[in-house]
Amino acid sequence: MKRPDRVSKRRDQPRFDRDNRTFHKRHDTKPESGYWLYGLHASRSALSNPKRFVRRAILTERAAEEIGPKLLMRVKHEITDMHGVSRNLPDGAVHQGIAILCEPLPRVELDAVLEQSHGNRRIVLVLDQITDPHNAGAILRTAAAYGVNAIVVQDRHSPPESGVLAKAASGALDLVPVVHVVNVARTLEDLGRREFWRIALVGDGDSPLKDVAHAGDTVLVLGSEGAGVRKLVRERCDVTAYLPIEPAVDSLNVSNAAAVALYELRRN
């Protein structure tokens, strides 16, 4: 007669696949959807955003003190050590003791974003096929600092939401609306009909940016570091402009160029 406890124990053991010679553990739960966002600034901003759906958080006691009980009340969370946070993230992720599992932000329409800021001067930043998440995140951070109303990206040629993007943005991912469009050139045509002044920032521009910036609604177009602003996109702009730099330096990193250009626009 078999003992019940031995039968039960055998059922809990991993099953051996004789064909592949590998062990397969039983999984009783489905993998969680979403992605891990990490870092104090990015996490605090995400937890403060009512439009952001957060599944759970893993953090250290020190990070919990930094975030505060008010924000932690809205999410299921677990206190652990630095290693406990790191094991959920890619190697080398600088998480500062906190990671949150969240869903990507819901998509927004440009019409709705522009309507919210109607009556005030509006600045829209268009990123023409900038795909590096570090550059895109740094531009988001600068955009938040200079009050950009929206960032427009091409749906298929932009970095997806990720922990890397959110960390580089340092909280700005949940502050600046990001509008995904299928056709950047067509969107620029639409913005032109709305009387936005459209500037393409390129190395061989016709005028220094300070000479073509003005106080009205403005679109600033930035291109990827390799290809720059594409020809069709450039043709949909009212003017091309450049940032004067020393001849010894060929160009600026696109995120640095964005910072200088937005500062110049805000001076007007």
N, C-alpha and C positions, 0 to 999 in steps of 0.2 A: 504494500500500500504506500503510495507516494505521499510525502508530507506536503501539506498545502503551502507552508512557508517557503519550501524549496521551489515549488512551481512558480510562485509569485516572484521570487527573486530572479529566476531564470528569464521570466518574461520582461523584466526591467533591464536586462543586459542588452548591449548593442548587438544588432544582427550582423552576421558576417556574410558578405557577398562573395560566393565561391568563384564567380566569373572574373570579377575585378579585383579580388583579394583586398578589399577595403572594408572598414567598419563604418556603419551608418548609425548614428545616434537617433533616437526617436525625438521628434520635435512636436510638442503638443500645442505650441502657439505660433501664429503667423508673424513674420517679421514686421516691425513697425514701419509705417510710411513716414515720409518727411526727410529732413536732413538735419545734421548736427551743426548748430551755430555756436560759436564760442568766443570768449573774451568778455571782459566786464562791460565795456561800452556797447558792444553789439548786443549783448544779452539784456542789459538794462533797457536799451532802446526798444528791443523786440517785446519785452515784457510790458513796456509802457504803451505799446501800440494796440489799441482795441481791435484793429483789423487783422492782427497777427494771431493765428491759431497755434498755441504752444501745447505740445503733448506732455512733456515732463522736463524736469531739470535735474542735473547732477552737479553738485557743487561742494566746495569745502566750507568749513565753518567761517573762515575768514571772508570768503567770497559772499557768503550769506549775510554777513554783517555789512558788507559793501552794498549789496543789492537792497537790503532792508526788508522787513516783514511785510510791508504793504504790497510790494510787487510779488513776493513769493506766495502770498495768499491766493493768487489767481491761478497757480499751477501746482500740480503734483511734483514734489521734489524729494531728492534723497541727498543726505549729507554723507560725504565720503572724504577720502584724502586725494592728493594730487594724482597719484597713480590711478585711482578709481575713475577720475575724469579722463585721464590720458588714454585709457584703454578703449574708449569709445571713439577716439579721434585719430586722424592720420598721424603718422610719426612726425615729430617736430612741431606740431601745432602748439602755438603759444596761447594757452587757454586762460591763464590767470586764475585757475581754480574753478571755472564754471563752464558748462556746456548745456545747451537746451535743444531738445528735439522739437522741431517745429515744421509746419507746412509752408510752402512758398506763399508769398503774399498774393491776394487775388489780383487779377489783371484790372487795369484801369484804362478808361478811354480819354483821349486828349481833350475832347469837348468838355467833359466833366471837370477835368483838372483846370482848364483855362477859365471855366465859368466861376470856379471858386475864388479866383483872384481877379475877377472882372472889375475894372475901375482903377486899378493900380498898374504901375508899370510892370510888365511881365518879361521874364527872360527864360527862354527855352534853350536847352543844350541838346544838340543832336550828335550822337556818336555813330559815325559811319563805319561800321564793321570793326569796331574796337573789341577784340575778343579776349584779351588778357585780363583775368579777374583782378590782378593786382592793380593794373592801370585803371580799370573801370571802377574799382572800389575807391581808389585814391581820388578819382574825379568826382565820385558821389560825395565824398567827404568835403571836397572843396565847394561843390555845388550847394551843399547845406550851409556852409559858412558864408556864402555870398548870396543866399536867398534865391537860388534858382527855383522856378516854379515847377518845372518838369524836365525830365531827361527822356529823350526819344531814342530808342534803339531798334535795329532791324531784328525781327523775330528769329531768323535762322543764323544770324552772324553776330551774336552777342553772348557773353558768358551767362550760364544759368545761375540762379541763386545757389550759393554754396557757402560753406563756412569760410573759405578763403576770401571770397568776395565780401562777405559781411565783416570779416575781421579787418580787411583793408579799408572798408568804408567807415569803420569805427563808430557805428551807430546810425550813419546816414542812410543806410538801406531802408530803414523804417521811417525816415524823415522826408526824403525827396521822392515824389511819385515817379516811377519808371514806366513809360508807355511803350509797349511793344507794337510795332507796325510791320506790315508786310513789305511796303514800298516806301523807302525814305524820300525819294524824289517826289512822289505824289503827295506825301505829307508836307514837304516844303512848299509845294504849289498851294496846298490848302492854307498853310500859315501865311503865305503871301496874300491870298484873298482876304485874310483877316487883318491885313495891313501891318504884319510883322516885317521889320527890316532884317533881311537874311544875309548873314556874313559867313563866308567860308574862310577859315583860318588855314592858310597854306604858306609854304616857304617862299613861293614865287608870287605872292599876292601883289595887287596893284598899288596898295597904299598901306602905310602903318596903321595898325588898329586904332590908335588914338585919333586918327584923322577921319575915320568913318563911323566911329561909335557915336550914338546920340541917345537922347533921353526917352525915346519911345519904346514900344514893344520890340524886342530883339530876339532873333534866333542866331545862335553861334554854332557853327558846324565844325566838328573836329574829326579828322580821319585817322586811320590806323598808322602806326609808325612806319610800316613798310610801304604801303600803297598810297597813303595820304587820302585826301578826299577824292572820291571817284569822279570821273568826268561828268557823268549825267547828273550827279548830285551837285557838283560845282556849278553847272549851268543853271540850276534852279535857284541859285542865290543872286542877290542884288549886287553884291560886291565881293571881291576877294581881298583879304588883308593879311598882313604878316606882323610878327613881333620883331622889332629891331634888336639884334644881338651881335656880339663881336664876331668878326670874320673867322677868328680862330676856332670857333665852335660852329659845327655844321647845323645843328638843330637841338631843340629841347625835347626831353621826354614828353609824351603827350599829356601826362597828368600834370607836369610842371607848366606846360604851355597853357593848360586849362586854368590853372591858378592865376597866372599872370594876366591872361585875357579877361577872366571874370573880374579881377580887381580893376582893370582898365574900364570895363563896361560900367561897373558900379560907381566909378568916379564921375560919370556923366549924369 
